[in-house]
Structures are given as structure tokens and as C-alpha cells.
């Protein structure tokens, strides 16, 4: 036989046949838009994240309108806390009139069908920048932190959040939050657990955006976020969160951890979400800004790769642009 009878390239020859055999399809339904909010009026750019701005609640509603028009299912909120409101006990985290709580109410009143996801974590509110309360030695205490996280999650549910997303990696916090939500009648408030959140170096621009990098200083989060070298540990963490009542699980970051995404999805089959984090976004934007990469092509390729690995939903700062690109705008 001079030539092969089986030629995979035949199906790649034309656009119509490539479309017919395409295995993974990225749509606006897969996207969640992370938004930074602040107490100031108007917008303020985040220097390390080109194109991303901190928004007042009024500006947040304008972005919410764009998201709704583009059929993006949900927005997730990350508040910027004024330095004077930060404290050792993070009490501002569950203030009923706090920035996050007011933003939730404003979004749900204006766009009742738009999902609102909230970050349940103390680092925007602690004067030391850690995700929990410290003991006398400076160690992040687990169970006392959980008590604070429960109060924060309840305040978000009472404000109208559809999904609370604990991102702290404390042991047992999903069960504690689920029990509290049930006891207070918030049966349908869903929990998106950051189950496999790694102690990654890709979070730097995010910490600049929310103002926690200065408070954290030279500290780190190695005692509660996962070691980037570990994979089996992620399965154990996901299993615990699902047993405790998580409705969805999160792997964070995205592209450097696609092997974890695939293992989690194959093993559990649960709704699996991925956060394409600030460092991933910043690298693509920087390369595109220098003309080294095609921003649209590379962003959509990265998002498709995350989807292909098993993600049901992706938190991405490209959400608005990606939705426009996918819809041909």
C-alpha cells in the first residue's frame, strides 16, 4: 500500500468538517465575571491587570447590565476594603451595611436573573492580609476562623447572594457554613468551595487589586493553601468538601493545574469550576500588549483548554470580551 487509507487530515480540510467533529465548545454559558468593587466613586484602574478596574456600586450595575446582555450567567464580587476598616478580627466582613452586602442587594434588585457569587474569605478585611484570625504565635487558627467565615457567609446570604464561595482553605468550613445556612433558612443558597486552591505565585495582581498585598507584606499562605507539587491531596480535599455539603468545587489557578481539573472531574463527576487567575490574565494581556500574541485567539484557546480539561464554569477576567468574541460582536 503506497499511501495510507486513514488520513485524519481529511476531516481538518474544511471549516464545516472541523466544526462537525469539534469535541469542546466554549460559550458564554461557561463564564463567570470576577469584579472588584470599592467605596470610591467611579472607576480606578488596576495597574497590574490592564483593562481591569475597581468599580463603585453604580459602575458595577453598568457592568452587570453588560454581563446580562451578553448572557453571562453570573458575577462574583471582590471588595476592596479601606485600610481603616481592616482589623485583627475582620469584623467588617459581616457588616450588613458593608460594601459587599450593599453590592449584592443592588445587583439582585436590578438584575434578579443574574447569578451573584460572593467571596467568603477574611483577607480583604484583616490588617495582616491573612485569610484567617491569628493566634499569639502568628499562626492562622482554623476553628475560630471558621466561626468568622460562617458569620460572613450568612451576611451574604441574607443580602441575597445566590452562591457563597469560601476561598480560604480552612478545614471543616464547608460543613460549618452549610449547617448555618440550613439553620437560618437559606436552603437554596449554594456553596462553591475553593477545594483545591494552591499556594500559587500567580495571585500577585489580584492581591494588588483588593489591597491585601501590602498588608501581607513578606508573609505567605503556605500553612493553609495547597502545595503546588501535590495532586492526590486535591482529591482528598474535594472529597471532604463534597461530603460536607459543597454544591460545586473549584480548582485554582487554571492553566498550570489542568491535570488537577481532569482528575477531579473524572473522579467525582461533580460540578467543577476553575479560576483563570489574575497572573494568567496579566501574562496574556502583557504579551498581547507587546504584539507578541494575538489576544483574542490566545485567550479563547486558554479558556477552551480549561473547558476541555473538565471545567463546567470558568471565572475569568476575559468574560466580557470572550462573550463578545464568541457571539461575533
PAFIGU-52901 format. One record per residue (C-alpha): x, y, z; residue number from 1. Coordinates in steps of 0.25 Angstrom, whole numbers, always signed. Layout:
N
SITE, X, Y, Z, NUM
...
This chain:
329
SITE, +0, +0, +0, 1
SITE, +7, +13, -5, 2
SITE, -2, +23, +3, 3
SITE, -10, +22, +16, 4
SITE, -25, +19, +15, 5
SITE, -27, +26, +28, 6
SITE, -24, +41, +27, 7
SITE, -28, +49, +39, 8
SITE, -25, +62, +32, 9
SITE, -37, +59, +23, 10
SITE, -46, +64, +34, 11
SITE, -38, +76, +36, 12
SITE, -38, +81, +22, 13
SITE, -51, +90, +22, 14
SITE, -57, +98, +33, 15
SITE, -70, +91, +32, 16
SITE, -64, +77, +35, 17
SITE, -55, +83, +46, 18
SITE, -68, +89, +53, 19
SITE, -75, +75, +51, 20
SITE, -65, +68, +59, 21
SITE, -61, +79, +70, 22
SITE, -62, +72, +83, 23
SITE, -61, +84, +92, 24
SITE, -70, +96, +91, 25
SITE, -68, +109, +99, 26
SITE, -80, +118, +101, 27
SITE, -84, +130, +109, 28
SITE, -91, +120, +118, 29
SITE, -77, +115, +123, 30
SITE, -73, +129, +128, 31
SITE, -73, +136, +142, 32
SITE, -68, +150, +142, 33
SITE, -60, +154, +155, 34
SITE, -62, +169, +158, 35
SITE, -54, +177, +168, 36
SITE, -63, +187, +176, 37
SITE, -58, +199, +184, 38
SITE, -65, +210, +193, 39
SITE, -60, +221, +184, 40
SITE, -68, +228, +173, 41
SITE, -65, +224, +158, 42
SITE, -55, +214, +154, 43
SITE, -40, +212, +157, 44
SITE, -30, +204, +148, 45
SITE, -23, +192, +154, 46
SITE, -9, +195, +149, 47
SITE, -4, +180, +148, 48
SITE, -17, +176, +141, 49
SITE, -18, +184, +128, 50
SITE, -33, +187, +125, 51
SITE, -38, +183, +139, 52
SITE, -43, +194, +148, 53
SITE, -49, +195, +162, 54
SITE, -63, +199, +162, 55
SITE, -73, +207, +170, 56
SITE, -87, +201, +172, 57
SITE, -92, +210, +162, 58
SITE, -82, +205, +151, 59
SITE, -84, +191, +156, 60
SITE, -98, +192, +151, 61
SITE, -94, +197, +138, 62
SITE, -84, +185, +137, 63
SITE, -96, +176, +141, 64
SITE, -104, +181, +130, 65
SITE, -93, +177, +120, 66
SITE, -92, +163, +126, 67
SITE, -107, +161, +126, 68
SITE, -108, +166, +111, 69
SITE, -96, +156, +107, 70
SITE, -103, +144, +115, 71
SITE, -92, +143, +125, 72
SITE, -99, +134, +136, 73
SITE, -92, +141, +148, 74
SITE, -83, +151, +154, 75
SITE, -74, +149, +166, 76
SITE, -71, +160, +175, 77
SITE, -57, +164, +182, 78
SITE, -58, +176, +191, 79
SITE, -46, +186, +193, 80
SITE, -47, +190, +208, 81
SITE, -42, +203, +213, 82
SITE, -29, +202, +222, 83
SITE, -37, +208, +233, 84
SITE, -47, +197, +233, 85
SITE, -38, +186, +234, 86
SITE, -35, +179, +247, 87
SITE, -29, +167, +254, 88
SITE, -43, +161, +256, 89
SITE, -48, +164, +242, 90
SITE, -61, +169, +247, 91
SITE, -65, +177, +235, 92
SITE, -66, +164, +227, 93
SITE, -80, +162, +233, 94
SITE, -85, +176, +234, 95
SITE, -99, +176, +228, 96
SITE, -97, +190, +222, 97
SITE, -83, +186, +217, 98
SITE, -79, +189, +202, 99
SITE, -81, +174, +198, 100
SITE, -94, +173, +205, 101
SITE, -99, +186, +198, 102
SITE, -94, +182, +185, 103
SITE, -101, +169, +186, 104
SITE, -114, +175, +189, 105
SITE, -112, +185, +177, 106
SITE, -109, +175, +167, 107
SITE, -121, +166, +171, 108
SITE, -131, +177, +171, 109
SITE, -126, +182, +157, 110
SITE, -123, +168, +151, 111
SITE, -131, +157, +158, 112
SITE, -127, +147, +148, 113
SITE, -112, +149, +148, 114
SITE, -105, +140, +158, 115
SITE, -97, +147, +169, 116
SITE, -85, +139, +175, 117
SITE, -78, +145, +187, 118
SITE, -64, +142, +192, 119
SITE, -64, +137, +206, 120
SITE, -51, +140, +212, 121
SITE, -45, +149, +222, 122
SITE, -32, +154, +215, 123
SITE, -39, +167, +210, 124
SITE, -43, +170, +224, 125
SITE, -31, +166, +232, 126
SITE, -20, +177, +236, 127
SITE, -9, +166, +233, 128
SITE, -15, +161, +220, 129
SITE, -16, +146, +224, 130
SITE, -29, +138, +221, 131
SITE, -32, +136, +236, 132
SITE, -30, +140, +250, 133
SITE, -16, +139, +257, 134
SITE, -12, +133, +270, 135
SITE, -1, +139, +278, 136
SITE, +9, +132, +270, 137
SITE, +4, +137, +257, 138
SITE, -2, +124, +252, 139
SITE, -15, +125, +245, 140
SITE, -25, +118, +254, 141
SITE, -35, +109, +248, 142
SITE, -47, +107, +257, 143
SITE, -48, +122, +261, 144
SITE, -46, +126, +246, 145
SITE, -58, +117, +243, 146
SITE, -67, +124, +252, 147
SITE, -64, +137, +246, 148
SITE, -66, +131, +232, 149
SITE, -80, +126, +236, 150
SITE, -84, +140, +240, 151
SITE, -78, +146, +227, 152
SITE, -86, +135, +218, 153
SITE, -99, +137, +226, 154
SITE, -98, +152, +224, 155
SITE, -96, +150, +209, 156
SITE, -108, +140, +208, 157
SITE, -117, +150, +216, 158
SITE, -113, +161, +206, 159
SITE, -117, +152, +194, 160
SITE, -105, +145, +189, 161
SITE, -108, +132, +181, 162
SITE, -95, +126, +183, 163
SITE, -85, +127, +194, 164
SITE, -71, +123, +191, 165
SITE, -61, +120, +203, 166
SITE, -47, +122, +197, 167
SITE, -39, +121, +210, 168
SITE, -36, +106, +211, 169
SITE, -39, +105, +225, 170
SITE, -42, +91, +230, 171
SITE, -57, +88, +232, 172
SITE, -62, +102, +228, 173
SITE, -72, +96, +217, 174
SITE, -79, +87, +227, 175
SITE, -80, +99, +237, 176
SITE, -85, +109, +226, 177
SITE, -95, +98, +221, 178
SITE, -101, +96, +235, 179
SITE, -102, +110, +238, 180
SITE, -109, +113, +224, 181
SITE, -119, +102, +227, 182
SITE, -122, +106, +241, 183
SITE, -125, +121, +236, 184
SITE, -134, +116, +225, 185
SITE, -124, +119, +213, 186
SITE, -126, +105, +208, 187
SITE, -124, +109, +193, 188
SITE, -112, +117, +195, 189
SITE, -101, +109, +188, 190
SITE, -87, +107, +192, 191
SITE, -76, +108, +182, 192
SITE, -64, +102, +190, 193
SITE, -50, +106, +187, 194
SITE, -46, +92, +189, 195
SITE, -32, +91, +182, 196
SITE, -27, +105, +184, 197
SITE, -12, +105, +182, 198
SITE, -1, +114, +189, 199
SITE, +2, +119, +175, 200
SITE, +11, +131, +171, 201
SITE, +0, +135, +160, 202
SITE, -8, +143, +170, 203
SITE, +0, +155, +171, 204
SITE, -8, +165, +162, 205
SITE, -21, +160, +170, 206
SITE, -15, +164, +183, 207
SITE, -11, +178, +177, 208
SITE, -26, +179, +173, 209
SITE, -32, +177, +186, 210
SITE, -21, +183, +194, 211
SITE, -17, +171, +202, 212
SITE, -2, +170, +197, 213
SITE, +2, +182, +205, 214
SITE, -4, +176, +218, 215
SITE, +2, +163, +215, 216
SITE, +16, +168, +213, 217
SITE, +26, +157, +213, 218
SITE, +16, +147, +218, 219
SITE, +11, +135, +211, 220
SITE, -1, +125, +212, 221
SITE, +7, +112, +211, 222
SITE, +0, +107, +224, 223
SITE, -14, +106, +218, 224
SITE, -13, +107, +203, 225
SITE, -8, +95, +196, 226
SITE, +6, +91, +191, 227
SITE, +7, +93, +176, 228
SITE, +14, +80, +176, 229
SITE, +3, +71, +181, 230
SITE, -8, +65, +173, 231
SITE, -14, +53, +181, 232
SITE, -16, +63, +192, 233
SITE, -26, +71, +183, 234
SITE, -35, +58, +182, 235
SITE, -36, +57, +197, 236
SITE, -39, +72, +199, 237
SITE, -50, +71, +189, 238
SITE, -56, +59, +195, 239
SITE, -57, +65, +209, 240
SITE, -64, +78, +203, 241
SITE, -74, +70, +195, 242
SITE, -77, +61, +208, 243
SITE, -79, +74, +216, 244
SITE, -89, +79, +206, 245
SITE, -82, +87, +195, 246
SITE, -90, +88, +182, 247
SITE, -79, +92, +174, 248
SITE, -64, +91, +175, 249
SITE, -53, +100, +170, 250
SITE, -38, +98, +165, 251
SITE, -30, +110, +165, 252
SITE, -21, +114, +158, 253
SITE, -25, +109, +144, 254
SITE, -15, +106, +133, 255
SITE, -4, +101, +142, 256
SITE, -13, +92, +148, 257
SITE, -21, +85, +137, 258
SITE, -17, +72, +141, 259
SITE, -24, +74, +155, 260
SITE, -36, +79, +148, 261
SITE, -37, +66, +139, 262
SITE, -34, +57, +151, 263
SITE, -45, +64, +160, 264
SITE, -55, +63, +149, 265
SITE, -52, +49, +145, 266
SITE, -52, +44, +160, 267
SITE, -65, +51, +165, 268
SITE, -73, +56, +153, 269
SITE, -78, +68, +162, 270
SITE, -79, +82, +156, 271
SITE, -65, +86, +155, 272
SITE, -61, +101, +153, 273
SITE, -47, +107, +150, 274
SITE, -42, +121, +153, 275
SITE, -33, +127, +142, 276
SITE, -26, +135, +152, 277
SITE, -20, +149, +151, 278
SITE, -6, +145, +147, 279
SITE, -11, +137, +136, 280
SITE, -19, +149, +131, 281
SITE, -8, +159, +133, 282
SITE, +2, +150, +125, 283
SITE, -7, +149, +113, 284
SITE, -10, +164, +113, 285
SITE, +5, +168, +115, 286
SITE, +9, +159, +103, 287
SITE, -3, +164, +94, 288
SITE, +1, +178, +98, 289
SITE, +15, +176, +92, 290
SITE, +9, +170, +80, 291
SITE, +15, +156, +83, 292
SITE, +2, +149, +84, 293
SITE, -12, +150, +78, 294
SITE, -20, +154, +90, 295
SITE, -34, +148, +85, 296
SITE, -28, +135, +79, 297
SITE, -19, +132, +91, 298
SITE, -30, +136, +102, 299
SITE, -40, +127, +95, 300
SITE, -30, +116, +93, 301
SITE, -27, +116, +108, 302
SITE, -42, +117, +112, 303
SITE, -45, +105, +103, 304
SITE, -33, +97, +109, 305
SITE, -39, +99, +123, 306
SITE, -53, +95, +118, 307
SITE, -47, +83, +111, 308
SITE, -40, +78, +123, 309
SITE, -53, +77, +130, 310
SITE, -58, +90, +135, 311
SITE, -73, +93, +136, 312
SITE, -70, +108, +138, 313
SITE, -59, +118, +138, 314
SITE, -56, +130, +146, 315
SITE, -49, +139, +136, 316
SITE, -45, +154, +135, 317
SITE, -47, +152, +120, 318
SITE, -62, +148, +122, 319
SITE, -68, +161, +115, 320
SITE, -58, +161, +104, 321
SITE, -59, +146, +102, 322
SITE, -74, +146, +101, 323
SITE, -74, +157, +91, 324
SITE, -64, +149, +83, 325
SITE, -72, +136, +84, 326
SITE, -84, +144, +79, 327
SITE, -77, +150, +68, 328
SITE, -78, +165, +73, 329
